[in-house]
Every structure is written in C-alpha cells, then in structure tokens.
Amino acid sequence: DEAADRMWRTGNYWREWINKGEFPDHPWRAYLQRSALTLKGLTYVPTGALLAAATTSLPETPGGERNWDYRYSWVRDATFALWGLYTLGFDYEANNFFYFIADAAEGGDDLQPMYGVGGEEDLDEDTLDHLGGYEGARPVRIGNAAYKQKQHDVWGSLLDSVYLHTRSRDHLEERTWPLLKRAVESAISSWRQPDRGIWEVRGEPKHFTSSKMFCWVACDRGARLARLHGDADLGERWQAAADEIHADICANGVDGRGVFVQHYDTTALDASLLLMPLVRFLPPDDPRIRATVLAIAGELTVDDLVLRYRVDETDDGLRGEEGTFTICSFWMVSALAEIGEVARARELCEKLLSYASPLFLYAEEIDPRTGRHLGNFPQAFTHLALINAVMHVIRAEERESMGFTPARPSPT
C-alpha cells in the first residue's frame, strides 16, 4: 500500500508539473511536453545543473571508439536551455540553471566548457578497460578530458544566456556584472587564437568559424548589457571588438561560393554554422546565410539528416564513422524556417519527429539507414534543439495563416 501511494504521488507530481507549462495547441504538443519532462528529469535539483545525458560510453558508432561520458553540465547548453524553458513557461527551472552556470563560472579563474553537477571543476578522464562496453564498443570512459580544452564558444554561450536572462527581467543583476566583464575580455583576448571548437575535436586546434562567431556573440551581447548597465564607454569598446571579429569572419570564413566554412584553412562545411541566423550574426535574408544553410542541407546530409562534419575532412583525432547528429538536424529545421523555407522546415521536422522512441525520447545521433539511436541517452541538447525547431515551425505556420511573412523566432 505504501509503494502504491508513493507511485501515485510521484505520478501526480509530474502531472502537476507539466500542467504548469505553456504549450501550443498543436499536433506536436506531446513532443514538446516530453522534451520538457526530459529536461526536468535531467536536472540536478540541489544545484540546478542540467546534465547533457544520463549515461556514459554509449557508442556513436556500433563497436567504435567514439564513446564519451556525458553525465556533466555544459555551458553551451545554457542559451538553448533558457530559451526553451522560458518559451514553455518553466521560468523556475530556467533560473536555476542560469544560477548554476553563474555560480560555476564565478568559482574559477577561467570558464570551463563543462562542470560536474555539483559545480566540480576536475573531471579527469579514465578508461575502465575491464569492461567490454555496449555491444563491445570500447573504451568505456568515466570523466571527460574536454573540460580542459580551449573552446572559445563558451564565452558567447555564457553572455547570450546572461542577455536572455536579463531580458526576461528587464534588469541586469549586479552579481553577474564582474563575471560578464571577465568573459567578454577573455573573448577579446582569445578570439584570434585557434581552439578545439564546439565539437571538442581531439586533433590540432584550428581557427573554427563558429568559435569566432561565438566570440562575436560575447562582445555583441556584452556591449548591449554594458549600455544597459550605464557604462557607455565600455559598451562602445566592446561593440568595436564585435565589429572587428564580425569583419574578420566575413573576410576569412567564407569560400568562393559565398558559403561559411568550418575553419579558415578549409572549404569543408560544418553544421555548427546553422546557428549563424539563430544568433543573428547576419540577417536571415543575407545571401551568405541562405547559401550556407542550403549548402549544408545539400552536401552535409544523409537522407536529409545532418552530419556534424565529414570525418574524412576534419582532424578530430578519432577513427571511424559517426551517425547523423540529431541536434544538427533540428538546427536545420530552425535555420530553414529562418530563411523562409517553411514548407521544407516542416517536412524535415515531421521526419525527425518520426524517429522518436516510443516515449518520444532521443539519443545524440540517428543512423539514417536504420533509424537506430546512437550515443548517450536521453540527450538534453537534442531535446533543447527539438523545442527550438518545433516552435520555429509552429510560429511560422501561425504567421502564414494570418497572411504574414513567416516569423523568425530565435534564442536571442
């Protein structure tokens, strides 16, 4: 009887929680609800940390070595988490995650790409060689050495989350100002240097276009927040830095076709550049944005599902293939909606939703040939991108029904 009572109270708690959300009356409503429940389930309540996934070492390629421990909280999840949770009416959870990121960032000299759920900074990586791994995929890893990498996108992710949090309250909290200043200055001092990029490659550092774009985000959002803080001189200096980074990317990060490329020394494509219209690096109707989105859709996909990059074109320090990245496919939905390709965005979104598990959950990757989910599970970043993509399409449909040009909602 006690067990039955606890089961009933647990189920009732979750039903009450999801009923607090603000979900559109749409056939895709259930996918938004499940994504919200997944994010809540991946949240460590004592600190507000959002885990990237609940598992470690589930392979990106069956039997392969691309096996990572995702039981940590990534700074780059912050903007999408806040946007998604605020959009669905879960301000409490969004605020808690924001304060977790702020607390973690205040604790060290520099911002790490990720932290433990309690704010731990040391996430040393080791392999458990006595374990065979999922279907023989080795090594089995605990810890994640990427916490020590130089990833220049982290400052932009942090500043965008501060900016979004500030807009939700119409004021800048004084406790975040020193942290904000330190992050912007780090972006300014580092953006000319190569890094490991958003995908945490274990090959040689490169001048990744998306990393420099997020340094621009840091300076652009920092300038806006400085003006809000009443520091016009600092805002002007940060805006000048943003303009310099912007010009450098437009000069060196574009190939002869007018398409943004993975890094300055290649013509290879990278799915992270689908974020360009979402962070407002350029207007969605800019020819370079449209060309980039369509080039990725045509050349970096398998059966319409998006790869992060071609492994034969990218020195990521690993062997073997990987599946299509589900987050990148949902980014494609949002990017297509941004550039006005609403019908194409809707069609791709429907296809992606058809790949959901029976409980509407997603892993990190999908094998386009079989529909099998690959990588750690369930993946918070995938569900965050799903919320963004579905809301892009729903809002575009709403505006179409009213006879307006499709809307372009954005995390920022």
C-alpha positions as CSV (number, residue, x, y, z in Angstrom):
1,D,0.0,0.0,0.0
2,E,2.8,2.4,0.8
3,A,4.5,1.7,-2.5
4,A,1.3,2.2,-4.4
5,D,0.8,5.5,-2.6
6,R,4.3,6.7,-3.4
7,M,3.8,5.7,-7.0
8,W,0.6,7.7,-7.2
9,R,2.1,10.7,-5.5
10,T,5.1,10.6,-7.9
11,G,2.9,10.4,-11.0
12,N,0.7,13.2,-9.6
13,Y,3.7,15.4,-9.0
14,W,4.8,15.1,-12.7
15,R,1.3,15.7,-14.0
16,E,1.0,18.8,-11.9
17,W,4.5,20.0,-13.0
18,I,3.8,19.6,-16.8
19,N,0.4,21.3,-16.4
20,K,2.2,24.4,-15.3
21,G,3.8,24.7,-18.8
22,E,2.6,26.8,-21.7
23,F,2.2,24.6,-24.7
24,P,0.7,25.5,-28.1
25,D,-2.5,23.7,-29.2
26,H,-0.7,21.7,-32.0
27,P,-0.3,18.1,-33.1
28,W,3.3,18.3,-32.0
29,R,2.4,19.4,-28.4
30,A,3.2,15.9,-27.0
31,Y,6.8,16.2,-28.3
32,L,7.3,19.5,-26.5
33,Q,5.8,18.1,-23.3
34,R,8.1,15.0,-23.4
35,S,11.1,17.2,-24.1
36,A,10.2,19.4,-21.1
37,L,9.8,16.4,-18.9
38,T,13.2,15.0,-20.1
39,L,15.0,18.3,-19.3
40,K,13.4,18.3,-15.8
41,G,14.4,14.7,-15.3
42,L,18.0,15.6,-16.3
43,T,18.1,18.4,-13.8
44,Y,20.1,18.0,-10.5
45,V,17.8,19.9,-8.2
46,P,20.3,20.8,-5.4
47,T,22.3,23.0,-7.8
48,G,20.1,23.5,-10.9
49,A,22.6,21.7,-13.2
50,L,21.3,20.2,-16.4
51,L,23.1,17.0,-17.4
52,A,23.9,16.6,-21.0
53,A,22.8,12.9,-20.8
54,A,22.2,10.3,-18.1
55,T,24.7,7.8,-19.5
56,T,28.3,7.3,-20.4
57,S,30.1,5.4,-23.2
58,L,27.0,4.5,-25.3
59,P,28.8,4.5,-28.7
60,E,28.3,7.0,-31.5
61,T,29.2,4.1,-33.9
62,P,28.4,0.5,-33.0
63,G,31.6,-1.1,-31.9
64,G,33.6,2.1,-32.3
65,E,35.7,4.3,-30.0
66,R,33.7,7.5,-30.1
67,N,32.4,6.9,-26.6
68,W,32.1,9.7,-24.0
69,D,30.9,10.4,-20.5
70,Y,28.0,12.9,-20.8
71,R,27.0,13.0,-17.1
72,Y,28.1,16.6,-16.8
73,S,26.7,20.0,-17.4
74,W,27.9,22.0,-20.5
75,V,28.0,25.8,-20.6
76,R,27.0,25.8,-24.3
77,D,23.6,24.3,-23.3
78,A,22.8,27.4,-21.4
79,T,21.3,29.6,-24.1
80,F,19.1,26.9,-25.7
81,A,18.1,25.7,-22.2
82,L,17.0,29.1,-21.1
83,W,15.2,29.9,-24.4
84,G,13.4,26.6,-24.4
85,L,12.4,26.6,-20.8
86,Y,11.3,30.3,-20.8
87,T,9.3,29.6,-24.0
88,L,7.4,26.8,-22.4
89,G,6.8,28.7,-19.2
90,F,9.2,26.9,-16.9
91,D,10.9,30.0,-15.6
92,Y,11.9,28.4,-12.3
93,E,13.9,25.7,-13.9
94,A,15.5,28.2,-16.3
95,N,16.5,30.5,-13.5
96,N,18.0,27.6,-11.5
97,F,20.2,26.5,-14.5
98,F,21.3,30.1,-15.1
99,Y,22.4,30.5,-11.5
100,F,24.2,27.1,-11.6
101,I,26.2,28.4,-14.6
102,A,26.8,31.7,-12.9
103,D,28.0,30.0,-9.7
104,A,30.3,27.6,-11.6
105,A,31.8,30.4,-13.6
106,E,32.4,32.5,-10.5
107,G,34.4,29.7,-8.9
108,G,37.4,29.6,-11.2
109,D,39.9,31.8,-13.0
110,D,38.5,30.9,-16.4
111,L,35.3,29.5,-17.8
112,Q,35.4,25.7,-18.5
113,P,33.4,24.1,-21.2
114,M,31.6,21.9,-18.6
115,Y,31.3,21.2,-14.9
116,G,30.1,18.5,-12.6
117,V,26.5,18.6,-11.4
118,G,27.7,20.0,-8.1
119,G,29.9,22.6,-9.8
120,E,33.0,20.3,-9.7
121,E,35.9,21.5,-11.9
122,D,38.1,18.5,-12.1
123,L,36.5,15.9,-14.5
124,D,39.6,13.8,-15.2
125,E,39.0,11.1,-17.8
126,D,39.9,7.5,-17.3
127,T,39.0,4.2,-19.1
128,L,37.6,1.1,-17.5
129,D,39.4,-1.5,-19.5
130,H,37.9,-4.4,-17.7
131,L,34.5,-3.6,-19.2
132,G,33.6,-4.6,-22.7
133,G,31.3,-1.7,-23.3
134,Y,27.9,-1.6,-25.0
135,E,27.9,-4.3,-27.7
136,G,31.7,-4.4,-27.4
137,A,32.3,-0.7,-28.0
138,R,35.5,0.3,-26.2
139,P,36.8,2.1,-24.4
140,V,34.4,2.7,-21.5
141,R,35.1,6.1,-20.2
142,I,34.5,7.9,-16.9
143,G,35.2,11.6,-16.8
144,N,35.7,13.9,-19.8
145,A,39.0,15.4,-20.7
146,A,37.3,18.1,-22.8
147,Y,36.9,20.1,-19.6
148,K,40.5,21.2,-20.0
149,Q,40.2,22.2,-23.7
150,K,40.2,25.7,-25.0
151,Q,36.8,26.2,-26.5
152,H,36.2,29.8,-27.4
153,D,32.4,29.4,-27.9
154,V,31.9,29.2,-24.1
155,W,32.1,33.0,-23.5
156,G,29.4,33.6,-26.2
157,S,27.2,30.9,-24.7
158,L,27.5,32.5,-21.3
159,L,26.9,36.1,-22.5
160,D,23.9,35.0,-24.5
161,S,22.4,33.3,-21.5
162,V,23.0,36.4,-19.4
163,Y,21.5,38.6,-22.0
164,L,18.4,36.3,-22.3
165,H,18.1,36.1,-18.5
166,T,18.3,39.9,-18.3
167,R,15.7,40.5,-21.0
168,S,13.3,38.2,-19.1
169,R,13.6,40.5,-16.1
170,D,14.3,43.9,-17.7
171,H,17.3,44.5,-15.5
172,L,20.9,43.3,-15.1
173,E,21.7,41.6,-11.8
174,E,24.7,43.3,-10.2
175,R,26.3,39.9,-9.2
176,T,26.7,38.9,-12.8
177,W,28.5,42.1,-13.9
178,P,32.0,41.1,-12.9
179,L,31.5,37.7,-14.4
180,L,30.2,39.2,-17.6
181,K,33.2,41.6,-17.9
182,R,35.7,38.8,-17.4
183,A,34.0,36.7,-20.0
184,V,33.9,39.4,-22.6
185,E,37.5,40.4,-22.0
186,S,38.5,36.7,-22.3
187,A,36.8,36.5,-25.7
188,I,38.5,39.7,-26.9
189,S,41.9,38.5,-25.8
190,S,41.5,35.0,-27.3
191,W,39.4,35.2,-30.5
192,R,42.4,35.4,-32.8
193,Q,43.8,32.1,-31.5
194,P,42.9,28.6,-32.7
195,D,40.8,26.3,-30.4
196,R,39.2,22.9,-30.3
197,G,35.8,24.2,-31.3
198,I,32.2,23.4,-30.4
199,W,32.7,19.7,-31.3
200,E,35.6,19.4,-28.9
201,V,37.9,17.8,-31.5
202,R,41.0,16.0,-30.3
203,G,43.0,16.9,-33.3
204,E,45.1,20.0,-33.8
205,P,43.4,23.4,-32.8
206,K,42.0,25.4,-35.7
207,H,40.6,28.8,-36.4
208,F,37.0,27.5,-36.3
209,T,34.5,29.9,-37.7
210,S,31.8,29.0,-35.2
211,S,34.2,29.7,-32.3
212,K,34.9,33.1,-33.6
213,M,31.2,33.7,-34.2
214,F,30.6,33.0,-30.5
215,C,33.3,35.4,-29.5
216,W,31.4,37.9,-31.6
217,V,28.3,36.9,-29.6
218,A,30.1,37.6,-26.4
219,C,31.2,41.1,-27.4
220,D,27.9,42.0,-29.1
221,R,25.7,40.9,-26.1
222,G,28.3,42.3,-23.7
223,A,28.0,45.7,-25.5
224,R,24.2,45.7,-25.1
225,L,24.5,44.7,-21.5
226,A,27.1,47.4,-20.8
227,R,24.8,50.0,-22.2
228,L,22.0,48.7,-20.0
229,H,24.4,48.9,-17.0
230,G,25.1,52.5,-17.8
231,D,28.7,52.0,-19.0
232,A,28.6,53.7,-22.4
233,D,32.4,53.8,-22.9
234,L,32.8,50.1,-22.2
235,G,29.8,49.3,-24.4
236,E,31.4,51.3,-27.2
237,R,34.8,49.4,-26.8
238,W,33.1,46.0,-26.8
239,Q,31.0,46.9,-29.8
240,A,34.1,47.9,-31.6
241,A,35.6,44.5,-30.8
242,A,32.4,42.8,-32.0
243,D,32.6,44.7,-35.3
244,E,36.3,43.7,-35.8
245,I,35.5,40.0,-35.2
246,H,32.5,40.2,-37.5
247,A,34.6,41.7,-40.3
248,D,37.3,39.1,-39.8
249,I,34.8,36.2,-40.1
250,C,33.2,37.6,-43.2
251,A,36.7,38.1,-44.8
252,N,38.2,34.7,-43.9
253,G,35.4,32.3,-43.1
254,V,33.7,32.3,-46.5
255,D,34.6,30.3,-49.5
256,G,34.4,31.3,-53.2
257,R,30.7,30.3,-53.3
258,G,29.8,32.7,-50.5
259,V,29.3,29.8,-48.0
260,F,30.7,29.9,-44.5
261,V,33.2,27.1,-43.9
262,Q,34.3,25.1,-40.9
263,H,37.6,26.9,-40.3
264,Y,39.8,29.4,-42.0
265,D,42.0,26.9,-43.7
266,T,39.4,24.7,-45.4
267,T,36.4,24.6,-47.7
268,A,34.7,21.9,-45.6
269,L,31.3,22.5,-44.1
270,D,30.2,22.3,-40.5
271,A,26.7,22.0,-39.1
272,S,27.5,24.5,-36.2
273,L,27.2,27.3,-38.8
274,L,23.5,26.7,-38.9
275,L,23.5,28.7,-35.7
276,M,24.5,31.9,-37.6
277,P,21.0,33.0,-38.3
278,L,19.8,31.9,-34.8
279,V,22.3,34.1,-33.0
280,R,21.7,37.0,-35.5
281,F,25.3,37.1,-36.8
282,L,23.7,38.2,-40.1
283,P,20.1,38.7,-41.2
284,P,18.4,35.5,-42.4
285,D,17.9,37.1,-45.9
286,D,21.7,37.7,-46.3
287,P,22.8,35.7,-49.4
288,R,25.7,34.1,-47.4
289,I,23.4,32.8,-44.7
290,R,21.0,31.3,-47.3
291,A,23.9,29.8,-49.3
292,T,25.4,28.3,-46.1
293,V,22.1,26.7,-44.9
294,L,21.3,25.3,-48.4
295,A,24.9,24.0,-48.9
296,I,24.8,22.1,-45.6
297,A,21.3,20.8,-46.5
298,G,22.6,19.6,-49.8
299,E,26.1,18.4,-49.0
300,L,26.4,17.6,-45.3
301,T,23.4,15.3,-45.0
302,V,22.5,11.6,-45.3
303,D,18.8,11.1,-46.3
304,D,18.1,14.7,-45.1
305,L,19.6,14.1,-41.7
306,V,22.6,16.4,-40.9
307,L,26.2,15.3,-40.1
308,R,28.3,17.5,-37.8
309,Y,31.1,17.4,-40.4
310,R,32.6,14.9,-42.8
311,V,35.1,12.8,-40.7
312,D,37.4,12.5,-43.7
313,E,37.6,16.3,-43.9
314,T,38.1,17.0,-40.2
315,D,41.0,16.2,-38.0
316,D,39.0,15.2,-34.9
317,G,41.7,12.8,-33.6
318,L,39.5,9.7,-33.8
319,R,38.9,6.8,-36.1
320,G,35.7,5.5,-37.6
321,E,32.4,6.9,-38.8
322,E,29.6,8.5,-36.8
323,G,25.9,8.9,-37.2
324,T,23.9,12.0,-38.1
325,F,23.7,14.4,-35.2
326,T,20.1,14.9,-34.2
327,I,20.7,18.3,-32.7
328,C,22.2,19.5,-36.1
329,S,19.1,18.2,-37.9
330,F,16.8,20.1,-35.6
331,W,19.1,23.2,-36.1
332,M,18.5,22.7,-39.8
333,V,14.7,22.9,-39.2
334,S,15.2,26.2,-37.4
335,A,17.6,27.6,-40.0
336,L,15.3,26.7,-42.9
337,A,12.4,28.4,-41.1
338,E,14.7,31.4,-40.6
339,I,15.5,31.8,-44.3
340,G,11.8,31.4,-45.3
341,E,11.9,27.8,-46.4
342,V,8.9,27.0,-44.1
343,A,7.5,24.1,-46.1
344,R,10.9,22.4,-46.2
345,A,11.4,23.0,-42.5
346,R,8.0,21.5,-41.6
347,E,8.7,18.4,-43.8
348,L,12.1,17.8,-42.1
349,C,10.7,18.4,-38.7
350,E,7.9,15.8,-39.3
351,K,10.6,13.3,-40.5
352,L,12.7,13.9,-37.4
353,L,9.8,13.5,-35.0
354,S,9.0,10.2,-36.7
355,Y,12.4,8.9,-35.4
356,A,11.4,9.5,-31.7
357,S,11.4,6.5,-29.4
358,P,8.1,5.1,-28.2
359,L,8.4,7.6,-25.3
360,F,9.4,10.5,-27.6
361,L,13.0,10.4,-26.4
362,Y,16.1,11.0,-28.4
363,A,19.8,10.0,-28.2
364,E,22.6,12.0,-29.6
365,E,22.6,10.6,-33.1
366,I,20.5,8.7,-35.5
367,D,21.6,6.1,-38.1
368,P,19.7,7.3,-41.2
369,R,19.8,3.8,-42.7
370,T,18.1,2.0,-39.8
371,G,16.7,4.8,-37.6
372,R,18.6,3.4,-34.7
373,H,19.5,5.8,-32.0
374,L,23.3,6.1,-31.2
375,G,25.3,7.8,-28.5
376,N,24.3,8.7,-24.9
377,F,20.6,8.8,-24.0
378,P,18.5,10.7,-23.4
379,Q,20.3,13.7,-24.8
380,A,19.4,17.1,-23.3
381,F,20.9,19.1,-26.2
382,T,18.8,17.2,-28.7
383,H,15.6,17.9,-26.8
384,L,16.6,21.6,-26.5
385,A,17.0,21.8,-30.2
386,L,13.7,20.0,-30.7
387,I,11.9,22.6,-28.7
388,N,13.5,25.4,-30.7
389,A,12.8,23.7,-34.1
390,V,9.2,22.9,-33.3
391,M,8.4,26.4,-32.1
392,H,10.1,27.8,-35.2
393,V,7.7,25.8,-37.4
394,I,4.6,26.4,-35.3
395,R,5.2,30.2,-35.2
396,A,5.9,30.3,-38.9
397,E,2.6,28.4,-39.5
398,E,0.7,30.8,-37.3
399,R,2.0,33.8,-39.3
400,E,1.3,32.1,-42.6
401,S,-2.3,31.5,-41.5
402,M,-2.6,35.2,-40.8
403,G,-1.1,36.2,-44.1
404,F,2.2,37.4,-42.8
405,T,5.8,36.6,-43.8
406,P,7.0,33.6,-41.7
407,A,8.2,34.6,-38.3
408,R,11.8,34.1,-37.3
409,P,11.9,33.3,-33.6
410,S,15.3,33.0,-32.1
411,P,17.0,32.1,-28.8
412,T,18.2,35.7,-28.8
